[in-house]
Structures are given as structure tokens and as C-alpha cells.
Amino acid sequence: MAENDALSTLASSAALVIVGGVFSAAGTLLERVIIGNILSPAAYGEVSIALTIMSVSVTVCLLGLSQGIPRYISRFEATEKKRGVWVSGILVSFFTALVIAVLLYLNADFLATHLFERANATRLVRLFAVALPCVTGLLIGVSGVRGMENTIYKTYTKDLLYPFLRIVLVTVLLIFGFGVMAAGYAYIIAAAISFIVAHLLLNNLFPLVGRFELRVRELVRFSLPLVIATLLASLLLRTDTVMLGYFRESFEVGQYSAAYPLGRGMLILLSSFGFMYLPLVSSLDAEGKRNEIDAIYATTTKWVYIGTFPAFVTMVFFSEDLLRIFFGAEYTPGGIALTILAIGFFSNAIGGRNRETLSALGHTRYVLLSNSIAFVLNITLNLVLIPRYGFVGAAVASAVSIIFLNIFVCAILAFKFNISPFSRWSVRTYVTLPLVLLAPFYVASQHLALNAVLLLPFLLCVGILALVTVGAVGGFQPEDQVVIDLIESKTGVQIPFVRQYLPGE
């Protein structure tokens, strides 16, 4: 079946991207852990604010091209046209990055006065401003690799090289007494090297030098709604950190910034399917295969839900233990924020790659609409809750906004395009796992404390129980054979209990 072939392609790419995603997320988390343990919570909070400013700025510089470039490269056969898409993207984004970097550099004093507490914050902001063009260029290169449907080069550069260099540089510079400036210098050097490597690898997929057909107007027309939409999505995930820095002390920002990357860790599996998802669905849409898109969307979302469930259980019931393991006892007051954020981020596992599905179908205006409404909701809730409840209020604002966004986008897909993450198999999975497993693990949390030794066995235990539960209630479907075969072939380990529940086995 063509549907199984497409699912196999997506799952195969996801297997590699999962490995890269785990390394990238682990690297980012380790970087934060190193900074958080060597510096005080207040200093760590200021580094987090500076990183947020740079992340939001990068989103603006990309102008939605991180989705536009892979969409168009995947649709063209001629090298001149592929090269033209890349050249158009690099010209537009790099010019924008230079403009915004200059603006940040010149206004560093203003930002330092209103968002930071330390005198040297101006230098920190300026360092991240200098890093901005390099980070933007790196992501444009990775977008070109994504359009060529190559997962291994993306894994080499964005998931392995870039975070590994940052970790090494941050550690060395902190040891040598650079303090909060260590992060700024690390990002400049790591991004510059990774930018060069990403484009050397992209050159292996198609030669970057040669004749090209510029696609600026076509690319910008598609990406323009995504400029604001992607910016709003980025702000939705980061505004709370900036607003927390404005209304409260850096110590609270540090507490929240320890909980937040752990909560976002639940997106690893979802992101792993996303790298190949957009060009694949875009190709299926060009061929008019909407039924295959619906089936692939529902099947992959169900597996993201199953794979994410162990992390969800751990973050909800053992949040303080996780913060103690990764950041130390000083950060355990952020446990309640981690629990709330986990609930919000888990809604992404139910909604799946919903916004990228809309983008692949070419309806970026709906992405803009949904992100706009969620962003306004997030800002409103932050303004109301942060002054009164601090980082707990920020967590509630983020969780509510993310949940609303997933419900809204899934409703658009269902009513407008008849595409849904829900099938009879996935509904059984979504309903049964919480009903059967949450209560026992809540009881366990009252008598068990996790540590670094017990964490991995606990996650594996929850994962096995989740698979058994899904099989017992008939949550597996014939298409799951593709996923099971792939996991077993990649790991060399037979997954217990599952095959006897697969239909037709």
C-alpha cells in the first residue's frame, strides 16, 4: 500500500531524527544544567532572558522560510530551481538578521535596564546580537537539507555538532571565569562553525554554486503569513520568560527556566516526526492524496502520544524529583510550574503535527489566525497572573494557551479538510491510558522518590505498561506493523506483548 510506504518513510526518518533529537534536547538541557549549577539561580535567569531575546529574534529573521524552503525544494526537480529557493532564502533571511542584530546591539542598554538586574547585561545582549546572523544562517542551511529529505545531515549539524560545541565552550568559559558572558561567546562560535558545516553538507546534496532561478516572490508569498505566525508561536513559548523578568526578580525567572526546558522535552518525539512530515505531506497533497494524509497524521500522532506518556507521568507526579536530579535542590520550588507545563505540552502529543499539516496543504493563513488568537490569550493571562502568582501564573498562562491552540487547529483541520488525529484506535489509546495508569502512579508518587539511578528504569516501566494497556483495549491497528518492525530492526530488541495484539497477526 502507498499509505504504508509513506508511513514507513516517515517512521524511518523519525527513527534517526529521534536519536538526533534526544542528543539535541539532552545537549540543550545539559548546557542549562551546567549554567544553572555553576551560576546562581538569579544569574541563570538572566542568561535565560538573553536566550529568549535571541530565540525570538531568530524567528523574526527566518521570516517563515524554515517551512517555505523545504516545501518548495521538495516540489522541484531541476537543480537550478532548488538552488534558487536556497539562494532566495539565504539572501532575505541574512539581510533581515543583519538589520535586527544592529538594532539589538544599539538598543542593548534599553533592554538591559528593563529586563535585567545586573550591570553587565548590556554586554550579554550584544553578544547574542552578534550570534544572530550565524544562528539564522545555520537554520536556513538545515531547511535546505530538510527540503532534500535528508535526515542524517540535519542530525550531524543541528542536533549533534551545534549543541556539543556549545556545551564544551560554555563549560570551558565558565571554568575560566567568564560568568554569564560564557553563554554569549559559546553561541557565537558554535553557530558560526555549524553554519559552515551545514552548508558544506548541503552542497553534497546539490551544488550551491551555479545557475539559479530566484524564487523570492513565490517563497515570500507563501512564507509571509508564517512570519507572524511563527513569531507568535515562538512568543507563545517564550513571552512568559520575558514578562516574568519584567514583573518579578531574576531568581523566579531562574526557577521557571529550570522547569521549562524539562517540560518542552516532551516535544522530542513530536519534533522527530516533524522533520520529514512537512515535505512528505506536501508531496502527497500535490498528488491529491488527502486520505493518505489523514491516515498518516492519525497513526503518527497516536504513537507520539504513547511515546510521550511516560515523560508526562513523570513530570506530573515527580516534578520536584526531576528538578533536584537535573538542577539541584535550589530549583525544587519550580516543581508546581513543571507539573502545569507538562499538562500543557502534553496536549501537543494529542494534536500532533497539526499546524505543519495546514502549512503543507498551503493554508498558512489558518496557521496565522490560530497562533494570533493563542498569543493574545497568552499575553492576557500573563498580564493577569504573573504579577499576582509569579512563575506559577506564567506556567498556567502557557499551558492554557497551548491547549487552546491545539484544540483550535485540530478543529480547523477536521471541519475544513476532514483531517483528524482521531481514529477508533487512537481514541481508545487517548482515553484508556490516563484512566488506567494515572491513579496508580499518583499513589506510587506518595511513597517513591526518584533519583538519577531510578529515573530511566521508571520511564521504561511506564512505557511497557502503556504498550500493554493499549494492546489490551484494542488500540493497535494494522498500520502499526510498520512502526513495530522499524523499532525492532533499529534497536535489535523484540518489543514484548505487542505483536499478539496487532490485527492480522
C-alpha positions as semicolon CSV with decimal commas, in nm:
position;residue;x (nm);y (nm);z (nm)
1;M;0,000;0,000;0,000
2;A;0,119;0,350;-0,081
3;E;-0,001;0,463;0,261
4;N;0,224;0,210;0,433
5;D;0,517;0,312;0,211
6;A;0,472;0,676;0,311
7;L;0,435;0,581;0,677
8;S;0,747;0,365;0,655
9;T;0,941;0,655;0,503
10;L;0,822;0,888;0,776
11;A;0,891;0,638;1,054
12;S;1,239;0,557;0,918
13;S;1,334;0,923;0,912
14;A;1,180;0,970;1,255
15;A;1,397;0,692;1,399
16;L;1,712;0,880;1,304
17;V;1,572;1,219;1,399
18;I;1,462;1,079;1,736
19;V;1,823;0,985;1,806
20;G;1,938;1,329;1,695
21;G;1,653;1,496;1,880
22;V;1,739;1,314;2,201
23;F;2,102;1,423;2,171
24;S;2,000;1,781;2,087
25;A;1,749;1,806;2,370
26;A;1,989;1,635;2,610
27;G;2,265;1,871;2,498
28;T;2,048;2,178;2,546
29;L;1,936;2,052;2,885
30;L;2,295;1,970;2,986
31;E;2,401;2,318;2,881
32;R;2,128;2,468;3,101
33;V;2,219;2,232;3,386
34;I;2,586;2,335;3,369
35;I;2,497;2,705;3,368
36;G;2,235;2,660;3,641
37;N;2,470;2,467;3,869
38;I;2,778;2,688;3,827
39;L;2,590;3,019;3,837
40;S;2,327;3,127;4,090
41;P;1,953;3,093;4,006
42;A;1,941;3,471;3,954
43;A;2,232;3,468;3,707
44;Y;2,084;3,167;3,531
45;G;1,757;3,357;3,500
46;E;1,936;3,643;3,323
47;V;2,103;3,406;3,076
48;S;1,757;3,259;3,008
49;I;1,615;3,604;2,931
50;A;1,902;3,676;2,690
51;L;1,850;3,339;2,519
52;T;1,479;3,417;2,486
53;I;1,554;3,751;2,320
54;M;1,784;3,579;2,070
55;S;1,536;3,296;2,001
56;V;1,254;3,538;1,927
57;S;1,486;3,745;1,707
58;V;1,592;3,434;1,511
59;T;1,225;3,355;1,449
60;V;1,175;3,702;1,301
61;C;1,489;3,668;1,086
62;L;1,376;3,337;0,940
63;L;1,058;3,503;0,806
64;G;0,877;3,170;0,794
65;L;1,138;3,039;0,547
66;S;1,219;2,736;0,762
67;Q;0,893;2,591;0,629
68;G;0,883;2,766;0,292
69;I;1,227;2,644;0,179
70;P;1,167;2,269;0,240
71;R;0,818;2,292;0,091
72;Y;0,938;2,432;-0,241
73;I;1,266;2,241;-0,267
74;S;1,073;1,915;-0,226
75;R;0,841;2,010;-0,515
76;F;1,111;2,098;-0,770
77;E;1,318;1,853;-0,975
78;A;1,560;2,090;-1,153
79;T;1,876;2,180;-0,961
80;E;1,853;2,543;-1,080
81;K;1,514;2,577;-0,916
82;K;1,624;2,409;-0,592
83;R;1,931;2,632;-0,580
84;G;1,712;2,934;-0,648
85;V;1,494;2,856;-0,347
86;W;1,800;2,831;-0,123
87;V;1,961;3,148;-0,261
88;S;1,634;3,339;-0,219
89;G;1,604;3,221;0,141
90;I;1,963;3,298;0,238
91;L;1,951;3,647;0,085
92;V;1,625;3,751;0,250
93;S;1,694;3,598;0,594
94;F;2,056;3,708;0,617
95;F;1,971;4,069;0,533
96;T;1,695;4,065;0,795
97;A;1,931;3,911;1,051
98;L;2,189;4,185;0,999
99;V;1,927;4,458;1,042
100;I;1,784;4,308;1,361
101;A;2,133;4,236;1,501
102;V;2,226;4,602;1,459
103;L;1,901;4,713;1,625
104;L;1,959;4,481;1,920
105;Y;2,319;4,594;1,954
106;L;2,227;4,962;1,955
107;N;1,935;4,914;2,198
108;A;2,112;4,678;2,438
109;D;2,113;4,940;2,716
110;F;1,736;4,983;2,696
111;L;1,674;4,606;2,715
112;A;1,923;4,565;2,999
113;T;1,755;4,840;3,201
114;H;1,403;4,699;3,174
115;L;1,456;4,321;3,176
116;F;1,776;4,257;3,371
117;E;1,915;4,336;3,715
118;R;2,291;4,311;3,657
119;A;2,515;4,588;3,529
120;N;2,690;4,372;3,265
121;A;2,363;4,269;3,097
122;T;2,428;4,513;2,811
123;R;2,733;4,313;2,704
124;L;2,536;3,989;2,725
125;V;2,262;4,121;2,494
126;R;2,522;4,246;2,245
127;L;2,695;3,908;2,233
128;F;2,371;3,736;2,140
129;A;2,305;4,007;1,881
130;V;2,637;3,918;1,715
131;A;2,539;3,547;1,718
132;L;2,208;3,619;1,544
133;P;2,319;3,606;1,175
134;C;2,516;3,285;1,232
135;V;2,224;3,107;1,400
136;T;1,987;3,223;1,125
137;G;2,222;3,103;0,853
138;L;2,258;2,765;1,022
139;L;1,881;2,714;1,028
140;I;1,846;2,816;0,662
141;G;2,105;2,552;0,572
142;V;1,917;2,291;0,775
143;S;1,593;2,394;0,597
144;G;1,760;2,321;0,263
145;V;1,868;1,980;0,392
146;R;1,511;1,919;0,508
147;G;1,377;2,001;0,163
148;M;1,607;1,734;0,019
149;E;1,451;1,490;0,270
150;N;1,790;1,414;0,423
151;T;1,777;1,346;0,794
152;I;2,135;1,247;0,863
153;Y;2,291;1,584;0,771
154;K;2,040;1,765;0,991
155;T;2,132;1,528;1,274
156;Y;2,504;1,590;1,223
157;T;2,478;1,970;1,231
158;K;2,178;2,093;1,428
159;D;2,140;1,801;1,671
160;L;2,499;1,696;1,737
161;L;2,763;1,949;1,632
162;Y;2,584;2,269;1,737
163;P;2,482;2,166;2,093
164;F;2,807;1,972;2,152
165;L;3,019;2,276;2,068
166;R;2,805;2,496;2,293
167;I;2,843;2,257;2,586
168;V;3,221;2,238;2,551
169;L;3,259;2,614;2,509
170;V;3,019;2,706;2,790
171;T;3,192;2,467;3,030
172;V;3,542;2,591;2,947
173;L;3,446;2,959;2,958
174;L;3,260;2,922;3,288
175;I;3,560;2,745;3,440
176;F;3,781;3,032;3,328
177;G;3,553;3,284;3,498
178;F;3,355;3,436;3,208
179;G;3,032;3,413;3,412
180;V;2,710;3,493;3,229
181;M;2,913;3,603;2,923
182;A;3,016;3,242;2,863
183;A;2,682;3,162;2,701
184;G;2,710;3,454;2,458
185;Y;3,059;3,366;2,337
186;A;2,965;2,996;2,312
187;Y;2,666;3,066;2,089
188;I;2,867;3,290;1,853
189;I;3,146;3,038;1,796
190;A;2,926;2,725;1,785
191;A;2,675;2,881;1,544
192;A;2,947;3,010;1,309
193;I;3,115;2,669;1,283
194;S;2,784;2,482;1,246
195;F;2,667;2,728;0,979
196;I;2,972;2,647;0,766
197;V;2,941;2,271;0,816
198;A;2,566;2,270;0,737
199;H;2,627;2,438;0,401
200;L;2,919;2,212;0,315
201;L;2,686;1,916;0,368
202;L;2,403;2,082;0,174
203;N;2,648;2,123;-0,113
204;N;2,676;1,742;-0,122
205;L;2,301;1,720;-0,193
206;F;2,306;1,976;-0,473
207;P;2,587;2,212;-0,576
208;L;2,535;2,554;-0,419
209;V;2,738;2,729;-0,689
210;G;2,587;2,754;-1,036
211;R;2,292;2,891;-1,229
212;F;1,979;2,956;-1,025
213;E;1,624;3,084;-1,064
214;L;1,536;3,321;-0,783
215;R;1,205;3,243;-0,613
216;V;1,190;3,541;-0,378
217;R;0,834;3,650;-0,464
218;E;0,691;3,297;-0,465
219;L;0,875;3,198;-0,149
220;V;0,789;3,516;0,039
221;R;0,424;3,496;-0,069
222;F;0,396;3,150;0,087
223;S;0,611;3,230;0,390
224;L;0,476;3,578;0,468
225;P;0,178;3,461;0,675
226;L;0,421;3,229;0,854
227;V;0,644;3,523;0,951
228;I;0,390;3,647;1,202
229;A;0,250;3,300;1,270
230;T;0,592;3,154;1,353
231;L;0,686;3,462;1,555
232;L;0,365;3,434;1,754
233;A;0,428;3,062;1,808
234;S;0,777;3,145;1,935
235;L;0,645;3,423;2,157
236;L;0,376;3,189;2,284
237;L;0,654;2,968;2,420
238;R;0,886;3,245;2,538
239;T;0,690;3,557;2,628
240;D;0,628;3,426;2,978
241;T;1,004;3,426;3,047
242;V;1,045;3,787;2,931
243;M;0,733;3,907;3,115
244;L;0,841;3,720;3,427
245;G;1,172;3,906;3,406
246;Y;0,985;4,235;3,377
247;F;0,741;4,181;3,666
248;R;0,943;3,963;3,905
249;E;1,302;3,904;4,021
250;S;1,562;3,710;3,825
251;F;1,551;3,437;4,093
252;E;1,196;3,347;3,987
253;V;1,299;3,351;3,622
254;G;1,571;3,102;3,713
255;Q;1,322;2,872;3,886
256;Y;1,087;2,886;3,588
257;S;1,371;2,844;3,337
258;A;1,471;2,519;3,505
259;A;1,118;2,378;3,475
260;Y;1,053;2,498;3,121
261;P;1,319;2,303;2,924
262;L;1,221;1,985;3,106
263;G;0,856;2,039;3,009
264;R;0,949;2,109;2,648
265;G;1,139;1,781;2,646
266;M;0,807;1,610;2,578
267;L;0,818;1,760;2,226
268;I;1,121;1,550;2,122
269;L;0,916;1,267;1,971
270;L;0,671;1,506;1,806
271;S;0,957;1,707;1,653
272;S;1,123;1,388;1,530
273;F;0,826;1,306;1,308
274;G;0,805;1,671;1,202
275;F;1,136;1,697;1,013
276;M;1,019;1,477;0,723
277;Y;0,648;1,532;0,783
278;L;0,609;1,867;0,604
279;P;0,781;1,777;0,272
280;L;0,615;1,433;0,271
281;V;0,262;1,566;0,331
282;S;0,327;1,847;0,083
283;S;0,413;1,588;-0,183
284;L;0,102;1,381;-0,102
285;D;-0,113;1,694;-0,121
286;A;0,033;1,778;-0,463
287;E;-0,081;1,431;-0,575
288;G;-0,429;1,481;-0,424
289;K;-0,391;1,203;-0,167
290;R;-0,584;1,356;0,123
291;N;-0,695;1,017;0,261
292;E;-0,332;0,909;0,297
293;I;-0,252;1,235;0,477
294;D;-0,538;1,174;0,720
295;A;-0,426;0,818;0,792
296;I;-0,058;0,910;0,838
297;Y;-0,148;1,205;1,060
298;A;-0,367;0,992;1,289
299;T;-0,124;0,700;1,310
300;T;0,187;0,906;1,384
301;T;0,001;1,116;1,641
302;K;-0,111;0,804;1,826
303;W;0,249;0,683;1,851
304;V;0,369;1,025;1,964
305;Y;0,106;1,009;2,239
306;I;0,216;0,661;2,351
307;G;0,586;0,753;2,340
308;T;0,534;1,078;2,530
309;F;0,310;0,935;2,801
310;P;0,596;0,810;3,028
311;A;0,754;1,157;3,036
312;F;0,413;1,311;3,108
313;V;0,353;1,081;3,406
314;T;0,700;1,151;3,544
315;M;0,673;1,530;3,511
316;V;0,326;1,545;3,664
317;F;0,388;1,324;3,966
318;F;0,765;1,354;4,021
319;S;0,835;1,712;3,917
320;E;1,040;1,810;4,223
321;D;1,247;1,494;4,194
322;L;1,329;1,577;3,831
323;L;1,437;1,930;3,916
324;R;1,652;1,801;4,201
325;I;1,817;1,543;3,970
326;F;1,899;1,789;3,692
327;F;1,940;2,128;3,859
328;G;1,980;2,071;4,232
329;A;1,773;2,132;4,546
330;E;1,767;2,512;4,493
331;Y;1,531;2,465;4,199
332;T;1,273;2,229;4,351
333;P;1,023;2,512;4,425
334;G;0,966;2,517;4,048
335;G;0,806;2,172;4,067
336;I;0,450;2,304;4,053
337;A;0,538;2,500;3,737
338;L;0,679;2,185;3,576
339;T;0,360;1,992;3,653
340;I;0,143;2,263;3,497
341;L;0,368;2,299;3,191
342;A;0,369;1,922;3,140
343;I;-0,010;1,921;3,110
344;G;0,006;2,198;2,851
345;F;0,284;2,044;2,643
346;F;0,117;1,702;2,652
347;S;-0,172;1,847;2,451
348;N;0,077;1,867;2,162
349;A;0,103;1,488;2,172
350;I;-0,275;1,465;2,116
351;G;-0,283;1,733;1,846
352;G;0,021;1,604;1,658
353;R;0,176;1,799;1,370
354;N;-0,145;1,994;1,319
355;R;-0,002;2,332;1,219
356;E;0,253;2,177;0,984
357;T;-0,032;1,985;0,823
358;L;-0,204;2,315;0,747
359;S;0,124;2,457;0,613
360;A;0,181;2,154;0,391
361;L;-0,170;2,199;0,250
362;G;-0,080;2,559;0,167
363;H;-0,323;2,722;0,413
364;T;-0,079;2,929;0,614
365;R;-0,342;3,194;0,688
366;Y;-0,513;2,950;0,923
367;V;-0,179;2,897;1,100
368;L;-0,151;3,274;1,139
369;L;-0,506;3,301;1,272
370;S;-0,466;3,023;1,529
371;N;-0,127;3,146;1,653
372;S;-0,258;3,502;1,678
373;I;-0,553;3,408;1,896
374;A;-0,337;3,185;2,120
375;F;-0,076;3,460;2,155
376;V;-0,333;3,722;2,258
377;L;-0,471;3,475;2,511
378;N;-0,120;3,406;2,642
379;I;-0,033;3,775;2,680
380;T;-0,362;3,848;2,855
381;L;-0,320;3,562;3,100
382;N;0,042;3,656;3,170
383;L;-0,054;4,017;3,243
384;V;-0,321;3,900;3,487
385;L;-0,142;3,606;3,652
386;I;0,232;3,688;3,669
387;P;0,209;3,999;3,893
388;R;-0,001;3,801;4,141
389;Y;0,127;3,443;4,117
390;G;0,478;3,478;3,970
391;F;0,620;3,180;3,784
392;V;0,315;2,966;3,868
393;G;0,098;3,220;3,688
394;A;0,336;3,210;3,389
395;A;0,307;2,831;3,376
396;V;-0,073;2,844;3,385
397;A;-0,078;3,105;3,106
398;S;0,146;2,892;2,885
399;A;-0,041;2,568;2,950
400;V;-0,386;2,715;2,884
401;S;-0,268;2,887;2,565
402;I;-0,102;2,573;2,425
403;I;-0,409;2,359;2,499
404;F;-0,638;2,614;2,333
405;L;-0,409;2,633;2,027
406;N;-0,415;2,257;1,973
407;I;-0,793;2,236;2,008
408;F;-0,845;2,527;1,767
409;V;-0,610;2,396;1,494
410;C;-0,745;2,041;1,516
411;A;-1,097;2,183;1,476
412;I;-0,992;2,366;1,157
413;L;-0,836;2,051;1,012
414;A;-1,139;1,842;1,098
415;F;-1,417;2,073;0,977
416;K;-1,240;2,234;0,682
417;F;-1,030;1,948;0,543
418;N;-1,174;1,633;0,706
419;I;-0,832;1,552;0,855
420;S;-0,814;1,448;1,219
421;P;-0,574;1,290;1,469
422;F;-0,864;1,077;1,590
423;S;-0,940;0,727;1,468
424;R;-1,120;0,449;1,653
425;W;-0,781;0,311;1,756
426;S;-0,632;0,640;1,871
427;V;-0,941;0,739;2,070
428;R;-0,916;0,416;2,268
429;T;-0,550;0,498;2,335
430;Y;-0,608;0,861;2,436
431;V;-0,888;0,773;2,677
432;T;-0,762;0,449;2,829
433;L;-0,403;0,534;2,922
434;P;-0,493;0,817;3,164
435;L;-0,792;0,628;3,308
436;V;-0,592;0,313;3,379
437;L;-0,245;0,440;3,472
438;L;-0,265;0,787;3,629
439;A;-0,421;0,680;3,958
440;P;-0,167;0,401;4,034
441;F;0,128;0,629;3,958
442;Y;-0,017;0,903;4,174
443;V;-0,027;0,657;4,463
444;A;0,330;0,550;4,382
445;S;0,446;0,912;4,391
446;Q;0,332;0,937;4,753
447;H;0,571;0,659;4,856
448;L;0,851;0,670;4,599
449;A;1,120;0,933;4,533
450;L;1,306;0,919;4,202
451;N;1,679;0,967;4,173
452;A;1,926;0,956;3,884
453;V;1,956;0,576;3,912
454;L;1,583;0,503;3,918
455;L;1,475;0,754;3,652
456;L;1,542;0,552;3,336
457;P;1,402;0,220;3,473
458;F;1,091;0,409;3,585
459;L;1,037;0,558;3,237
460;L;1,082;0,215;3,078
461;C;0,834;0,064;3,323
462;V;0,570;0,326;3,238
463;G;0,635;0,274;2,867
464;I;0,588;-0,103;2,885
465;L;0,269;-0,068;3,089
466;A;0,142;0,186;2,834
467;L;0,200;-0,057;2,544
468;V;0,031;-0,343;2,730
469;T;-0,267;-0,121;2,814
470;V;-0,308;-0,001;2,455
471;G;-0,294;-0,359;2,327
472;A;-0,544;-0,482;2,585
473;V;-0,809;-0,227;2,481
474;G;-0,761;-0,278;2,105
475;G;-0,566;0,041;2,039
476;F;-0,334;-0,113;1,779
477;Q;-0,417;-0,119;1,406
478;P;-0,270;-0,297;1,101
479;E;-0,055;0,006;1,004
480;D;0,127;-0,018;1,339
481;Q;0,315;-0,318;1,199
482;V;0,536;-0,069;1,012
483;V;0,628;0,115;1,332
484;I;0,688;-0,205;1,531
485;D;0,909;-0,356;1,260
486;L;1,112;-0,037;1,238
487;I;1,167;-0,005;1,615
488;E;1,274;-0,369;1,645
489;S;1,506;-0,351;1,343
490;K;1,673;-0,035;1,469
491;T;1,715;-0,148;1,829
492;G;1,761;-0,523;1,778
493;V;1,514;-0,579;2,064
494;Q;1,180;-0,756;2,038
495;I;0,902;-0,541;2,184
496;P;0,715;-0,765;2,428
497;F;0,337;-0,828;2,424
498;V;0,263;-0,600;2,127
499;R;0,256;-0,836;1,828
500;Q;-0,013;-1,057;1,975
501;Y;-0,245;-0,752;1,980
502;L;-0,178;-0,641;1,621
503;P;-0,478;-0,711;1,391
504;G;-0,399;-0,986;1,144
505;E;-0,108;-1,124;1,346
